[in-house]
């Protein structure tokens, strides 16, 4: 049984030079890291104006991150694992229990 969700892979040149996949992978990693940093900046913003500026940049970053991810997925450079219903149910039970424990 194949648990991978993916598209046909677009082949890229191999070798020492960077190719499109390398560039997009690097960009995606950078955008993820920048998003984390902007979340930190928002939580530490000293006033509402600064918070709103950080929030605007953050929203732009995560939109761009999503676009890059979707492009990589369409080109077959990003694969997802298909979760079976049992795994999903177990995770839901675990999270429900943790939520209930927080509210106890």
The first five atom37 places (N, CA, C, CB, O) and aatype in JSON, in Angstrom:
{
  "aatype": [20, 20, 20, 20, 20, 20, 20, 20, 20, 20, 20, 20, 20, 20, 20, 20, 20, 20, 20, 20, 20, 20, 20, 20, 20, 20, 20, 20, 20, 20, 20, 20, 20, 20, 20, 20, 20, 20, 20, 20, 20, 20, 20, 20, 20, 20, 20, 20, 20, 20, 20, 20, 20, 20, 20, 20, 20, 20, 20, 20, 20, 20, 20, 20, 20, 20, 20, 20, 20, 20, 20, 20, 20, 20, 20, 20, 20, 20, 20, 20, 20, 20, 20, 20, 20, 20, 20, 20, 20, 20, 20, 20, 20, 20, 20, 20, 20, 20, 20, 20, 20, 20, 20, 20],
  "atom_mask": [
    [1, 1, 1, 1, 1],
    [1, 1, 1, 1, 1],
    [1, 1, 1, 1, 1],
    [1, 1, 1, 1, 1],
    [1, 1, 1, 1, 1],
    [1, 1, 1, 1, 1],
    [1, 1, 1, 1, 1],
    [1, 1, 1, 1, 1],
    [1, 1, 1, 1, 1],
    [1, 1, 1, 1, 1],
    [1, 1, 1, 1, 1],
    [1, 1, 1, 1, 1],
    [1, 1, 1, 1, 1],
    [1, 1, 1, 1, 1],
    [1, 1, 1, 1, 1],
    [1, 1, 1, 1, 1],
    [1, 1, 1, 1, 1],
    [1, 1, 1, 1, 1],
    [1, 1, 1, 1, 1],
    [1, 1, 1, 1, 1],
    [1, 1, 1, 1, 1],
    [1, 1, 1, 1, 1],
    [1, 1, 1, 1, 1],
    [1, 1, 1, 1, 1],
    [1, 1, 1, 1, 1],
    [1, 1, 1, 1, 1],
    [1, 1, 1, 1, 1],
    [1, 1, 1, 1, 1],
    [1, 1, 1, 1, 1],
    [1, 1, 1, 1, 1],
    [1, 1, 1, 1, 1],
    [1, 1, 1, 1, 1],
    [1, 1, 1, 1, 1],
    [1, 1, 1, 1, 1],
    [1, 1, 1, 1, 1],
    [1, 1, 1, 1, 1],
    [1, 1, 1, 1, 1],
    [1, 1, 1, 1, 1],
    [1, 1, 1, 1, 1],
    [1, 1, 1, 1, 1],
    [1, 1, 1, 1, 1],
    [1, 1, 1, 1, 1],
    [1, 1, 1, 1, 1],
    [1, 1, 1, 1, 1],
    [1, 1, 1, 1, 1],
    [1, 1, 1, 1, 1],
    [1, 1, 1, 1, 1],
    [1, 1, 1, 1, 1],
    [1, 1, 1, 1, 1],
    [1, 1, 1, 1, 1],
    [1, 1, 1, 1, 1],
    [1, 1, 1, 1, 1],
    [1, 1, 1, 1, 1],
    [1, 1, 1, 1, 1],
    [1, 1, 1, 1, 1],
    [1, 1, 1, 1, 1],
    [1, 1, 1, 1, 1],
    [1, 1, 1, 1, 1],
    [1, 1, 1, 1, 1],
    [1, 1, 1, 1, 1],
    [1, 1, 1, 1, 1],
    [1, 1, 1, 1, 1],
    [1, 1, 1, 1, 1],
    [1, 1, 1, 1, 1],
    [1, 1, 1, 1, 1],
    [1, 1, 1, 1, 1],
    [1, 1, 1, 1, 1],
    [1, 1, 1, 1, 1],
    [1, 1, 1, 1, 1],
    [1, 1, 1, 1, 1],
    [1, 1, 1, 1, 1],
    [1, 1, 1, 1, 1],
    [1, 1, 1, 1, 1],
    [1, 1, 1, 1, 1],
    [1, 1, 1, 1, 1],
    [1, 1, 1, 1, 1],
    [1, 1, 1, 1, 1],
    [1, 1, 1, 1, 1],
    [1, 1, 1, 1, 1],
    [1, 1, 1, 1, 1],
    [1, 1, 1, 1, 1],
    [1, 1, 1, 1, 1],
    [1, 1, 1, 1, 1],
    [1, 1, 1, 1, 1],
    [1, 1, 1, 1, 1],
    [1, 1, 1, 1, 1],
    [1, 1, 1, 1, 1],
    [1, 1, 1, 1, 1],
    [1, 1, 1, 1, 1],
    [1, 1, 1, 1, 1],
    [1, 1, 1, 1, 1],
    [1, 1, 1, 1, 1],
    [1, 1, 1, 1, 1],
    [1, 1, 1, 1, 1],
    [1, 1, 1, 1, 1],
    [1, 1, 1, 1, 1],
    [1, 1, 1, 1, 1],
    [1, 1, 1, 1, 1],
    [1, 1, 1, 1, 1],
    [1, 1, 1, 1, 1],
    [1, 1, 1, 1, 1],
    [1, 1, 1, 1, 1],
    [1, 1, 1, 1, 1],
    [1, 1, 1, 1, 1]
  ],
  "atom_positions": [
    [[0.84, -1.19, 0.0], [0.0, 0.0, 0.0], [0.89, 1.24, 0.0], [-0.96, 0.0, 1.22], [1.8, 1.36, 0.82]],
    [[0.63, 2.16, -0.9], [1.41, 3.38, -1.01], [0.78, 4.46, -0.14], [1.5, 3.85, -2.49], [-0.37, 4.84, -0.35]],
    [[1.54, 4.94, 0.84], [1.05, 5.98, 1.73], [1.52, 7.36, 1.34], [1.47, 5.68, 3.14], [1.39, 8.31, 2.12]],
    [[2.07, 7.49, 0.15], [2.58, 8.78, -0.31], [1.53, 9.49, -1.16], [3.88, 8.6, -1.11], [0.85, 8.88, -2.0]],
    [[1.41, 10.79, -0.93], [0.58, 11.64, -1.78], [1.56, 12.57, -2.48], [-0.53, 12.44, -0.94], [2.19, 13.41, -1.84]],
    [[1.67, 12.44, -3.77], [2.65, 13.23, -4.51], [2.21, 13.39, -5.96], [4.04, 12.58, -4.44], [1.27, 12.74, -6.41]],
    [[2.9, 14.24, -6.65], [2.69, 14.45, -8.08], [3.87, 13.87, -8.84], [2.52, 15.97, -8.41], [4.91, 13.58, -8.24]],
    [[3.74, 13.7, -10.16], [4.9, 13.23, -10.93], [6.07, 14.19, -10.74], [4.55, 13.1, -12.43], [5.91, 15.41, -10.78]],
    [[7.24, 13.62, -10.54], [8.43, 14.41, -10.24], [9.01, 15.04, -11.51], [9.48, 13.54, -9.56], [9.23, 14.36, -12.51]],
    [[9.24, 16.34, -11.44], [9.93, 17.04, -12.52], [11.42, 16.85, -12.28], [9.53, 18.58, -12.57], [11.95, 17.26, -11.24]],
    [[12.09, 16.25, -13.23], [13.52, 15.99, -13.07], [14.31, 17.28, -13.23], [14.0, 14.93, -14.09], [13.98, 18.14, -14.05]],
    [[15.36, 17.39, -12.44], [16.25, 18.55, -12.49], [17.67, 18.06, -12.69], [16.13, 19.41, -11.19], [17.98, 16.92, -12.36]],
    [[18.54, 18.91, -13.23], [19.93, 18.49, -13.44], [20.6, 18.15, -12.1], [20.72, 19.6, -14.16], [20.32, 18.78, -11.08]],
    [[21.46, 17.18, -12.13], [22.23, 16.83, -10.94], [23.63, 17.39, -11.09], [22.27, 15.3, -10.73], [24.03, 17.82, -12.17]],
    [[24.34, 17.39, -10.01], [25.71, 17.89, -10.05], [25.95, 18.93, -8.99], [26.03, 18.47, -11.41], [25.14, 19.11, -8.07]],
    [[27.05, 19.62, -9.12], [27.49, 20.56, -8.09], [26.75, 21.88, -8.13], [28.96, 20.81, -8.24], [26.69, 22.57, -7.11]],
    [[26.19, 22.25, -9.27], [25.49, 23.52, -9.37], [24.06, 23.39, -8.86], [25.49, 24.02, -10.82], [23.47, 22.31, -8.91]],
    [[23.52, 24.49, -8.37], [22.14, 24.48, -7.87], [21.15, 24.43, -9.03], [21.88, 25.73, -7.0], [21.39, 24.99, -10.1]],
    [[20.05, 23.75, -8.79], [18.98, 23.68, -9.78], [17.71, 24.31, -9.19], [18.71, 22.2, -10.22], [17.74, 24.8, -8.06]],
    [[16.63, 24.31, -9.94], [15.39, 24.94, -9.48], [14.9, 24.34, -8.16], [14.31, 24.78, -10.55], [14.45, 25.07, -7.28]],
    [[14.99, 23.03, -8.03], [14.56, 22.38, -6.79], [15.41, 22.87, -5.61], [14.66, 20.84, -6.92], [14.87, 23.14, -4.54]],
    [[16.7, 22.97, -5.79], [17.59, 23.45, -4.73], [17.22, 24.87, -4.3], [19.06, 23.41, -5.19], [17.13, 25.17, -3.11]],
    [[17.01, 25.74, -5.3], [16.67, 27.13, -4.99], [15.34, 27.23, -4.24], [16.6, 27.95, -6.29], [15.23, 27.96, -3.26]],
    [[14.33, 26.48, -4.7], [13.04, 26.53, -4.04], [13.1, 25.92, -2.64], [11.98, 25.81, -4.87], [12.45, 26.42, -1.71]],
    [[13.86, 24.86, -2.48], [14.01, 24.24, -1.17], [14.67, 25.22, -0.19], [14.82, 22.95, -1.27], [14.26, 25.33, 0.96]],
    [[15.69, 25.91, -0.66], [16.37, 26.91, 0.16], [15.43, 28.06, 0.5], [17.62, 27.44, -0.57], [15.39, 28.51, 1.65]],
    [[14.67, 28.53, -0.48], [13.72, 29.61, -0.25], [12.66, 29.19, 0.75], [13.06, 30.02, -1.57], [12.31, 29.97, 1.64]],
    [[12.14, 27.97, 0.63], [11.12, 27.48, 1.55], [11.66, 27.43, 2.97], [10.62, 26.1, 1.12], [10.97, 27.84, 3.91]],
    [[12.86, 26.93, 3.14], [13.48, 26.87, 4.48], [13.66, 28.27, 5.06], [14.84, 26.15, 4.42], [13.39, 28.5, 6.24]],
    [[14.1, 29.19, 4.24], [14.3, 30.57, 4.67], [12.98, 31.21, 5.08], [14.97, 31.38, 3.56], [12.91, 31.89, 6.11]],
    [[11.94, 31.02, 4.28], [10.64, 31.6, 4.6], [10.07, 31.02, 5.89], [9.67, 31.36, 3.45], [9.46, 31.75, 6.67]],
    [[10.26, 29.73, 6.11], [9.79, 29.12, 7.36], [10.5, 29.73, 8.56], [10.01, 27.59, 7.33], [9.87, 30.06, 9.56]],
    [[11.8, 29.89, 8.45], [12.58, 30.47, 9.55], [12.18, 31.93, 9.79], [14.09, 30.38, 9.26], [12.04, 32.36, 10.93]],
    [[12.01, 32.68, 8.71], [11.6, 34.08, 8.85], [10.22, 34.19, 9.5], [11.59, 34.77, 7.47], [9.99, 35.08, 10.32]],
    [[9.31, 33.29, 9.15], [7.97, 33.29, 9.75], [8.06, 33.08, 11.25], [7.09, 32.21, 9.11], [7.38, 33.77, 12.02]],
    [[8.89, 32.13, 11.67], [9.07, 31.88, 13.11], [9.6, 33.14, 13.79], [10.04, 30.7, 13.35], [9.14, 33.5, 14.88]],
    [[10.54, 33.81, 13.16], [11.13, 35.01, 13.76], [10.12, 36.15, 13.86], [12.32, 35.46, 12.95], [10.13, 36.91, 14.82]],
    [[9.23, 36.27, 12.86], [8.22, 37.32, 12.93], [7.18, 37.02, 13.99], [7.56, 37.49, 11.58], [6.65, 37.95, 14.6]],
    [[6.87, 35.77, 14.22], [5.96, 35.42, 15.32], [6.58, 35.88, 16.64], [5.66, 33.89, 15.35], [5.91, 36.46, 17.49]],
    [[7.88, 35.6, 16.8], [8.58, 36.04, 18.01], [8.55, 37.56, 18.13], [10.03, 35.53, 18.01], [8.31, 38.1, 19.21]],
    [[8.79, 38.24, 17.02], [8.79, 39.71, 17.04], [7.4, 40.24, 17.41], [9.22, 40.27, 15.68], [7.3, 41.23, 18.14]],
    [[6.34, 39.62, 16.91], [4.99, 40.07, 17.24], [4.71, 39.91, 18.73], [3.95, 39.3, 16.43], [4.09, 40.78, 19.34]],
    [[5.16, 38.8, 19.31], [4.89, 38.58, 20.73], [5.67, 39.55, 21.61], [5.24, 37.15, 21.12], [5.3, 39.77, 22.76]],
    [[6.73, 40.13, 21.07], [7.56, 41.04, 21.86], [7.41, 42.5, 21.44], [9.0, 40.63, 21.76], [8.13, 43.37, 21.93]],
    [[6.49, 42.78, 20.54], [6.3, 44.15, 20.06], [5.9, 45.07, 21.22], [5.22, 44.2, 18.94], [5.07, 44.71, 22.05]],
    [[6.51, 46.23, 21.26], [6.3, 47.13, 22.39], [5.04, 47.99, 22.28], [7.5, 48.03, 22.54], [4.58, 48.57, 23.27]],
    [[4.49, 48.08, 21.06], [3.25, 48.87, 20.91], [2.43, 48.32, 19.75], [3.57, 50.37, 20.68], [2.9, 47.49, 18.97]],
    [[1.22, 48.79, 19.65], [0.27, 48.27, 18.65], [0.72, 48.54, 17.22], [-1.1, 48.87, 18.87], [0.55, 47.69, 16.34]],
    [[1.28, 49.7, 16.97], [1.74, 50.05, 15.62], [2.84, 49.09, 15.16], [2.25, 51.51, 15.57], [2.8, 48.58, 14.04]],
    [[3.8, 48.85, 16.02], [4.88, 47.92, 15.7], [4.35, 46.5, 15.5], [5.94, 47.94, 16.81], [4.77, 45.8, 14.58]],
    [[3.42, 46.1, 16.37], [2.8, 44.78, 16.25], [2.12, 44.64, 14.88], [1.77, 44.56, 17.38], [2.29, 43.62, 14.21]],
    [[1.37, 45.63, 14.47], [0.65, 45.58, 13.19], [1.61, 45.5, 12.01], [-0.26, 46.8, 13.04], [1.34, 44.79, 11.04]],
    [[2.72, 46.22, 12.07], [3.73, 46.16, 11.0], [4.31, 44.76, 10.9], [4.86, 47.19, 11.25], [4.43, 44.2, 9.81]],
    [[4.68, 44.19, 12.05], [5.21, 42.82, 12.06], [4.16, 41.83, 11.54], [5.65, 42.42, 13.5], [4.49, 40.9, 10.8]],
    [[2.92, 42.05, 11.92], [1.84, 41.15, 11.49], [1.65, 41.19, 9.97], [0.53, 41.53, 12.19], [1.46, 40.15, 9.34]],
    [[1.72, 42.39, 9.39], [1.58, 42.52, 7.93], [2.68, 41.76, 7.21], [1.6, 44.01, 7.52], [2.42, 41.05, 6.23]],
    [[3.9, 41.91, 7.68], [5.03, 41.21, 7.05], [4.86, 39.71, 7.24], [6.38, 41.69, 7.64], [5.09, 38.93, 6.31]],
    [[4.47, 39.29, 8.45], [4.26, 37.88, 8.73], [3.22, 37.27, 7.79], [3.83, 37.69, 10.17], [3.44, 36.19, 7.24]],
    [[2.1, 37.94, 7.61], [1.05, 37.41, 6.73], [1.54, 37.3, 5.29], [-0.19, 38.3, 6.79], [1.19, 36.35, 4.59]],
    [[2.34, 38.25, 4.85], [2.93, 38.17, 3.5], [3.89, 36.98, 3.4], [3.66, 39.49, 3.15], [3.91, 36.27, 2.4]],
    [[4.69, 36.8, 4.45], [5.66, 35.69, 4.45], [4.97, 34.33, 4.39], [6.53, 35.76, 5.69], [5.38, 33.46, 3.62]],
    [[3.93, 34.16, 5.19], [3.3, 32.83, 5.2], [2.53, 32.58, 3.9], [2.35, 32.69, 6.4], [2.4, 31.43, 3.47]],
    [[2.03, 33.64, 3.27], [1.37, 33.47, 1.97], [2.41, 33.05, 0.92], [0.66, 34.8, 1.53], [2.14, 32.16, 0.11]],
    [[3.57, 33.67, 0.95], [4.63, 33.31, 0.01], [5.15, 31.9, 0.3], [5.78, 34.32, 0.08], [5.44, 31.14, -0.62]],
    [[5.28, 31.57, 1.58], [5.73, 30.23, 1.96], [4.76, 29.18, 1.4], [5.83, 30.09, 3.5], [5.19, 28.15, 0.88]],
    [[3.48, 29.46, 1.5], [2.48, 28.52, 0.98], [2.58, 28.38, -0.53], [1.06, 28.97, 1.38], [2.47, 27.28, -1.07]],
    [[2.79, 29.49, -1.22], [2.94, 29.44, -2.68], [4.14, 28.59, -3.09], [3.09, 30.87, -3.24], [4.05, 27.78, -4.02]],
    [[5.25, 28.77, -2.4], [6.46, 28.0, -2.72], [6.22, 26.52, -2.44], [7.68, 28.51, -1.9], [6.58, 25.67, -3.25]],
    [[5.6, 26.2, -1.29], [5.28, 24.81, -0.97], [4.39, 24.2, -2.06], [4.59, 24.72, 0.4], [4.66, 23.1, -2.53]],
    [[3.34, 24.9, -2.46], [2.41, 24.38, -3.47], [3.11, 24.16, -4.81], [1.22, 25.33, -3.65], [2.84, 23.18, -5.49]],
    [[4.01, 25.07, -5.19], [4.78, 24.9, -6.41], [5.65, 23.65, -6.33], [5.64, 26.14, -6.69], [5.7, 22.86, -7.27]],
    [[6.33, 23.48, -5.21], [7.18, 22.29, -5.03], [6.33, 21.01, -5.06], [7.97, 22.38, -3.71], [6.75, 20.0, -5.63]],
    [[5.15, 21.06, -4.44], [4.28, 19.89, -4.44], [3.81, 19.56, -5.86], [3.07, 20.12, -3.52], [3.8, 18.4, -6.26]],
    [[3.42, 20.59, -6.62], [2.97, 20.37, -8.01], [4.07, 19.75, -8.86], [2.51, 21.69, -8.64], [3.8, 18.95, -9.75]],
    [[5.32, 20.12, -8.59], [6.44, 19.6, -9.37], [6.93, 18.23, -8.87], [7.59, 20.59, -9.34], [7.87, 17.66, -9.42]],
    [[6.28, 17.72, -7.81], [6.64, 16.4, -7.3], [7.87, 16.41, -6.4], [6.87, 15.47, -8.44], [8.46, 15.37, -6.15]],
    [[8.26, 17.58, -5.93], [9.45, 17.71, -5.09], [9.11, 17.69, -3.6], [10.19, 18.98, -5.42], [10.0, 17.79, -2.76]],
    [[7.85, 17.56, -3.29], [7.4, 17.54, -1.91], [6.34, 16.46, -1.82], [6.85, 18.94, -1.43], [5.34, 16.52, -2.54]],
    [[6.52, 15.47, -0.96], [5.57, 14.38, -0.81], [4.94, 14.43, 0.57], [6.26, 13.01, -1.05], [5.59, 14.83, 1.54]],
    [[3.71, 14.03, 0.66], [2.99, 13.95, 1.93], [2.72, 12.49, 2.26], [1.67, 14.76, 1.87], [2.66, 11.64, 1.37]],
    [[2.57, 12.21, 3.53], [2.22, 10.85, 3.95], [0.71, 10.79, 4.16], [2.99, 10.43, 5.25], [0.13, 11.63, 4.85]],
    [[0.08, 9.8, 3.56], [-1.34, 9.61, 3.73], [-1.57, 8.9, 5.07], [-1.96, 8.8, 2.54], [-1.11, 7.78, 5.27]],
    [[-2.29, 9.56, 5.97], [-2.55, 8.98, 7.28], [-3.81, 8.11, 7.21], [-2.71, 10.09, 8.35], [-4.81, 8.49, 6.61]],
    [[-3.73, 6.96, 7.85], [-4.91, 6.1, 7.88], [-5.86, 6.6, 8.98], [-4.52, 4.6, 8.12], [-5.46, 7.36, 9.86]],
    [[-7.1, 6.16, 8.91], [-8.12, 6.64, 9.84], [-7.78, 6.32, 11.29], [-9.46, 6.03, 9.49], [-8.13, 7.09, 12.18]],
    [[-7.1, 5.21, 11.53], [-6.74, 4.84, 12.89], [-5.74, 5.85, 13.48], [-6.14, 3.41, 12.92], [-5.88, 6.26, 14.63]],
    [[-4.75, 6.25, 12.68], [-3.79, 7.25, 13.14], [-4.48, 8.58, 13.45], [-2.7, 7.46, 12.07], [-4.17, 9.23, 14.45]],
    [[-5.39, 8.96, 12.59], [-6.11, 10.22, 12.78], [-6.95, 10.15, 14.06], [-7.01, 10.53, 11.56], [-6.96, 11.1, 14.84]],
    [[-7.64, 9.04, 14.28], [-8.46, 8.87, 15.48], [-7.61, 8.9, 16.74], [-9.25, 7.56, 15.41], [-7.99, 9.51, 17.74]],
    [[-6.45, 8.24, 16.7], [-5.56, 8.23, 17.86], [-5.07, 9.64, 18.18], [-4.37, 7.3, 17.62], [-5.03, 10.03, 19.35]],
    [[-4.7, 10.39, 17.16], [-4.22, 11.75, 17.36], [-5.34, 12.63, 17.92], [-3.68, 12.34, 16.05], [-5.1, 13.45, 18.8]],
    [[-6.54, 12.46, 17.4], [-7.69, 13.23, 17.88], [-7.95, 12.92, 19.35], [-8.94, 12.94, 17.04], [-8.18, 13.83, 20.15]],
    [[-7.91, 11.65, 19.72], [-8.12, 11.27, 21.12], [-7.06, 11.89, 22.02], [-8.1, 9.75, 21.27], [-7.37, 12.41, 23.1]],
    [[-5.8, 11.85, 21.59], [-4.71, 12.41, 22.38], [-4.89, 13.91, 22.58], [-3.37, 12.13, 21.7], [-4.76, 14.41, 23.7]],
    [[-5.19, 14.63, 21.49], [-5.36, 16.08, 21.58], [-6.61, 16.45, 22.39], [-5.45, 16.69, 20.18], [-6.59, 17.43, 23.13]],
    [[-7.68, 15.68, 22.26], [-8.89, 15.92, 23.04], [-8.61, 15.75, 24.53], [-10.02, 14.95, 22.61], [-9.06, 16.55, 25.35]],
    [[-7.85, 14.71, 24.87], [-7.49, 14.48, 26.27], [-6.61, 15.61, 26.8], [-6.78, 13.13, 26.42], [-6.81, 16.07, 27.93]],
    [[-5.65, 16.05, 26.02], [-4.79, 17.16, 26.45], [-5.61, 18.43, 26.64], [-3.67, 17.39, 25.42], [-5.37, 19.19, 27.58]],
    [[-6.55, 18.67, 25.76], [-7.41, 19.85, 25.88], [-8.25, 19.76, 27.15], [-8.33, 19.98, 24.64], [-8.36, 20.74, 27.88]],
    [[-8.82, 18.6, 27.41], [-9.62, 18.41, 28.62], [-8.77, 18.58, 29.88], [-10.27, 17.01, 28.61], [-9.23, 19.15, 30.87]],
    [[-7.55, 18.09, 29.84], [-6.65, 18.25, 31.0], [-6.33, 19.72, 31.26], [-5.34, 17.46, 30.78], [-6.19, 20.13, 32.41]],
    [[-6.21, 20.5, 30.19], [-5.93, 21.93, 30.35], [-7.11, 22.67, 30.99], [-5.59, 22.55, 29.0], [-6.92, 23.64, 31.73]],
    [[-8.3, 22.2, 30.7], [-9.52, 22.86, 31.2], [-10.04, 22.26, 32.49], [-10.59, 22.79, 30.17], [-11.1, 22.66, 32.97]],
    [[-9.32, 21.32, 33.06], [-9.78, 20.67, 34.31], [-9.5, 21.55, 35.52], [-9.11, 19.3, 34.5], [-9.82, 21.17, 36.65]]
  ]
}
